Amino acid sequence: MNDEVVPAYQWMTSADSWTSTVQEVVAAAHPLWPDTVQEYRARRMDLSTMYGTLVPSIDQTITTMIHAQAGADSAGTGLDLPAEEPIASLPATRLYLGDTWASFLEAMRAGPQLAPLAEFRKWDEKVTSVGRDSMNSSAGR
């Protein structure tokens, strides 16, 4: 047996749980997101209802993904969760998240773990603009 002492990371005990949770939320995003937009476009849903359905779903999907990715990063795994199967082959990953995730994650990683209050607004605006631009480029496809 090796007597090497190595750090214990939370990821070591929860990787399977985080990965399956990310898979579940990304799987739920499609067909929910396009179907919701189609319901609005077909005038079977009003704008407020569409917004109230999409925004929480997108928020929770991104929040879950970023928490899981942070766990993987903190353990030094080198994983890019949306590039891992079976997440990579899910429709929402291929259509909406795959091309946009890298730039959003890069912006998140470039910021401090906890920005000083005086700097938070600037950092938040940068991350928000990267996310918005990524989503706009994805929507244009």
C-alpha positions, 0 to 999 in steps of 0.5 A: 500500500502506498503511504502517500498523503493526498488531499481529500476533496469533496468531489471525490465523494460526490462526483457521481452525484454531481454528474448525474444531477447535471445530466438531469437538469440539462436533459430537462432543458430540452425540449422544455426550452424550445417548446416553451418558446414555441408555445409563446410564438404560437400564442398559446402562452403569454410573454410573462408565462414564457419568461417565468418558465424559461428564466428559472429553468436556465438559471437553475441549469447554469447554477447547477452546472457551475457548482458541479464544475467548481467541485471538479475544478477544486479537485484538479480533475481537468474535467469539462463537464458538458464535454463528458458523456452522456452530458455532451450528447444531450440535445440542450448541450449540443444546441445551447450550452456546448458552444457557449459554456467555454466562454462563460466558464472562462469569464467565471474562472477569471474572476475572484472567488469572492470579489471585494464589494467595490469590484463586484459590480464590474466583475458581475457585469463582465460575466453577465455580458459574456453570458448574454453574448454567448446566448445571443450567438447561440440563439442566432443559429 
